[in-house]
Amino acid sequence: MKISVRKGDTFWYYSQIFYIPIGLIVDSNPSLDPGALKIGAEVEIPGFTKERYTIKQGDTFWNLARQRNIHEDALLLLNQDTNPNTLNIGTIVYLPSRVVNPIVNGKQGYSSGVLEKDLKKLKEIYPFIKLNSIGESVLGKPVVEMRIGNGSKKVHMDASFHANEWITTSILMTFVNEYLLSLTNVKPIRGVQTMPVYNGVTMSIVPMVNPDGVDLVLKGPPSNMKDQLLEINNGSSDYTGWKANIRGVDLNNQFPAKWELEKERKEEKSPAPRDFPGYKPLSEPETIAMAELAKEEVFDRLLALHTQGKEFYWGYEGLEPPEAEKLAKDFERVSGYKSVRYVDSYAGYKDWYIKEFQKSAFTIELGKGINPLPLSQFDEIYRDTLGIFLVAVHRWY
């Protein structure tokens, strides 16, 4: 929500009348000097939208503010061209409306188009988040990273490496929305106060690593690729079992961590709906983007969301740090998921990350059943994994 600066206004004052932590206001306005706000400058107030309202008989700014439990001066800020003492019936004014409900609806087929709309809306309401395109898919769709927070500790989470595991994006975006609501409404999540997390931790979120593949599973093939994809899919027009990117490369078998071993033992030696690791590691634009992001940032912790199994993997060749075992015990405790240190599978993002940086990294297998998991499991999966998300961002040993 945008407002215009008046004489004497400060970020601190805005935080008082809107009940928003001042740090979120500062971070929502990076181009403004908090100590020298210029009259008429536009300021973003996070966690609010403007509501159009028509004045009725008996309305005053004072009683409108009282009815809606908002500060009267907040109304004056939004309606600086309106004389509060001479409100006429039918006059259009704007009321600040605090956002208290999520805008992300995870219980739907969560395509790249749905993600794009949700990211745009979240950015409008919560301008302190940062959106970056870290690369593009094969078909030119952006691989988007969201940054939340400004702390020195760095936690990365990603979803939908595999196309038919798109429910992981739904789950991750639902958590992001709950976290943002918690920040602007100063309400804890399961007892965890989130402003200290925001101030201490920078969260990196890549909600959809494989947008082309997700859209293929949910919406079918692009018209100009139908024949090509039909051939890769063994003549079947049913793409619900597709895991790979649009070129038939399994993105989570693409990383240089025993990639040669995976290449030799995989049955698939050419593009396929699943399990083909490519002709060389990091051949795909999506995996290149994820590797470059990791090299640039070197996150303290990494969570890669997959389905299914209600378990998680956290070791690679003994290179994982001591902290990883402590996190694994806490993840197991809060989620009920099985902790598995080593698994006979390599070349994944988690494997490569531990190999390269000796940092804590986890592959989380959400839910249980046959992929793609049905949305009827959404509530159970979210309940189980919310604790994992919270431990990852606030438990430091």
N, C-alpha and C positions, 0 to 999 in steps of 0.2 A: 504494500500500500504506500503510495507516494504522498508526501505532504510538502508544503513550502515553508522555509525557515522565516520566522518573524524576528523582530528585534528582541534580543535577550534570550532567545531559545538556545538550549544546549542538548547534547545527546543525553546527558544525565537527566534533564527535565523530561525528555520524551520517555525515558525508561520508567520514570515515576508515574506519568499519567497513563501510559499504556501497559504498565506492569510487564515489561519485557527486559530481560537482562541486558545491561548496557553493552556488554561485549558483543552480543548478537547484532545490535544496532550499528556499532562501530564496524563490524565485519561486513555488514550489508551495504556499507557506504565507503568502500576503500579509496575512492578518489577525493573524499572530503577530509579536511583537517578538523578533527573534533574540537580543537582549541580555537578555531577561527571560522565558525560557520557564517557564511555570507547571507544576508537577507535575500530571500527569493530563491535560494538554492533548493533543489529537490532532494528530499531525504526519503530513503526507503525504510519503512517500519515493518519488520518481519512478523509473520504470524497473523496478519490482518488482511482483510479485503475491504473494499469500499462497497457499501450497500446504498443503492439509490432509494430515496424515500420521499413521499409526497406529504407535505404538511396538511394535517387535518385540524378541524376546529378544536381549540383548547391546547394544541401542542405548543410547548416551549422547549428550548434547548435544555433547560434545567430538568423538566419532567421526562424528556426523552432520555437524557443521561441517566436519571434515576431508574427508569423502567428497564434499561438495558445494562445497568451496573457498569457504566463507563464514566470517565471523568468528563465534566462539562467542557473543559478546555480542549479536550480531544475533538469535540464537535466544532468548536470555533476554529481549530486548526484546519479541519477539512472543508470549512465553509467560510473562508476569509472574505469572500465578496458578498456575504449575506449578513444583514443587520439582525442580530438575534432579538432585538427589541421590537421589530416590526415584521414578524413572520406572517405572511398572508396564506390563507388556505389555498392549496394547489401549488405552492412553491416547491420546487425540487431541491432537496438537500442531500448530503451524503453522510452516512453514519458509518463509523468504524465497526467492522464485524470481526470479532476474534474467531479464528479458525480453530475449532475444537474437535472436528471429525476428520478422519483420513480421506484423502482424495484418491488414493491408490485402491483399486479393487482387484485384489489378487485372485479372486475366484472367477477367472475367465481365461480363455485361451490367450495367453500373454505374448502377443506378437511384437515385432520390432516397432510397428506403428503405434500400438498401445503404449509401449515403453516411451517412445518419443513424445507422445502427448503428456504422459505423466511427468516426465522430466521437465518439460516446459512449464507445466502448472506448478510443480514443486519449486522451480527456480523463481517463478513469479511471487509465490507466497513466502518463500524462505530464501531471500536473495543472498544470504551469507554462504550458501553452498556454491561450489565452483564446478562447472561442467567443462570437461576437456575431451576433445576427440583425440584418442591416442593412436588412431589408425583407421583403416577401412577394411571391410570385408571384401571377398572376391568380387561381389557385385556392387561395390562402392558404398555400402551402408556404413555409417560411422560406428566405430567401436568406442563407446562413450565411457569415460571415467568420471565419477562424482567424488568431490573432496568435501569432507565435512570436518570442521575443527581446525585448531591451530596449534596443537601440542607437538612436542618433540618426539613422542612415541608414535610409531606408524603401524597401523593395522590395515591389511588389505583383505577384501572379500570379493569373490567373483562367482558368477553363475552362468549356466547354459553354455559351457564348453561343448556339451553334447546336445544335439538338436531336439531329440525327443525327451530331454530332461528339462524342458522349459519351465516346469513348475518351480524350479529352483529360483528363477528370476522373480516369479510371483512372490515367493517367500521372502527373498532378499529385499525387494522393493517394499513389501509390507513392513518389514523391520525398519527400513530407512524412514518410512513415513511415521511410524510410531516414535522413533527417536526424535525426529524433528518436532512432532507435536509435544513431546515431553520437554524439549528445550524451551519452546516459546510459551508453554503453559505452566512451566516450572512444576511439573508433576513427575515423580519417580516412576521407573519401570521395574516392577518386582523389587521395590525397595532401593533400587540403584538411582542415586541422584545424578542426572546426566550433564549438568553444567560443568562439574569437575572433570568429567570425561572429555567434554568438548574442549576445555582449556588445556588438558594434558595430552590428548590423543588426536592425531590426524587420521581420519578414516578415509581409505581409498576404496571405492566401490566400482567394479565393472559389472553391471547387472546382466549383460548379455554379450558374451564373447563371440557367439556364433549366430548373428542375426539372420543370415541367409538360410542356415539350416533350420532354425526355429520356424521361420516363415514357410519353408518347404513343408514341414510337418503339419503346421496349422492351416495353411492356405493353399497348398499344392504348388506345383512347379511354375516358374515364369514361362510365359507362352513361347519365348524364343529358346528355351532349354528343355522342352518336354521330351523330345526324342533322345537327347543325350542322357537325361536323368532316368528315363525309362530303361535305357540300356544298362546303366550302372545299377539300377534297382532290380535287375534280373527280370525285366519285362512286366513288373508289377506297378500298378498305379496307386498302390497303397503305400504311403510314405510315413506311416505312424511309427515304424521301427527304425527310421533313419537317425543315426547318431552323428554322422560326419558333417563336414562343411559342404558347401554346394559343389565342390570339386571331388567329393568322395574321399576326403582325407580326414581321418580321426584326429581331431585337434589335440586330444589329451594323450596321444601317442607320438607326439611331434618333437619332444624336447630331448636335448642331448644328455640323457642320463640312462646309459645302457640302451640307447636307441637301436644300436646294431643288433643287440640280442632280441629285442622285440620284433625288429624287422624280420629276422630269420625264423622266429617261431610262430609268427602270425600266418594264418592260412591265406589271408588276403594279400596278394602281391600286386594288385592294381586297384584303381579307384573302386570303392564299394560303399554300401550304406553304413558300414561300421568296420572298425578294426584295421583299416589300412593305414599304416603309419607314414605314408608318403614315400617318395623316392630318396629323400634326404631329410635330416632334421631341420626344423624351422623353415620349411619351404612355403608355408602358407602365410598370407598377410595378417591373419588373426593371431597366429602364434608369434610371429615376429613382433607385433604390437605389444603382446603381453610380456615377452622377454625383454624388450626395450624398456617398458615401464618398470619392471622389476630391477633391471640394472641401474636405472636412473635413480630410483627411490630407495632400494634396499630396505624393505619393510621389516619391522621387528617380528611381525607375525603375519601369516597368510592362511586364509581359509578358502578352499575351492569347493563349491557346492555341487554335488552330483546326486543322482538317485540310482539305485535304491539299496536297502539292506539294514538300515538302522544301526550303522556302525561307522567308524572313522579310522583312517590310517594316518600314521604320524612319523614313521621312521624311514630312513634310507641309509643303508650301509654303515650305520653307527655314527653318522655325521650330524644327527640332530642334537641340539643343545640340551643340557639338563633340564632347562625350563619346560621343554616339550612334554616330558613325562608328568610334570606337575599339572600342566594344562590338561593333558589327556585324562588324568584322574578327575579333575574338576568337570570336564566336558561329560565324562561318563556319569558322574554323580547327578548333574543337573538335567541331563537329557534321557538317561536310561539307555543310550546307545552303547554298543560294544566297542571297547578300545582295542585296536589291532595295531601293534607296532610295525611289524613287517608283513608284507604281502608280496607274493611272487608275480609282480606286475611292475613294469618300469616305463620310463620315457614320459611320465606325466608331469604336469606343472609343479605339483608338490615335490616330486622326486628331484627334479632339476633345481628347484629353489633351495632345498636342503643341501644338495651337492655343491651349488655355487656359493651359497652365503652362510651355511651352517646356522640358519635361523629356524625358528619354529614354523612348521607348515603342515597343514592338515587337508586331507581329502575327506569331506563329510558326505556320507551316503544317506540322503534323507528318505524317510518313509520305507515302505516295503511292498513288493508286488512286482508287476510287470510294467515296464516303461512303455508309453508315458503313463505315470501314475494318475489316477483319476482325481478330479478336484474334490471329491468327497473326502479325501484324506487331508485336505488343506489344513483344517483347524488342528488336527492332531499333529501334523508335521510342524506347524508353526509353534504350537505349545511346546513340543519337545526341543526344538532348536533355538527358541528365544533365549534360553539359558546359556547355550553355547555362545551366541552372539554377545551376550552381556559379559560373560567371563572373559571373552577374547579382548574386549575393549576396556575392562575396568579392573581385572585382577592382575596385578604385577607383583612378582616375587622378589 
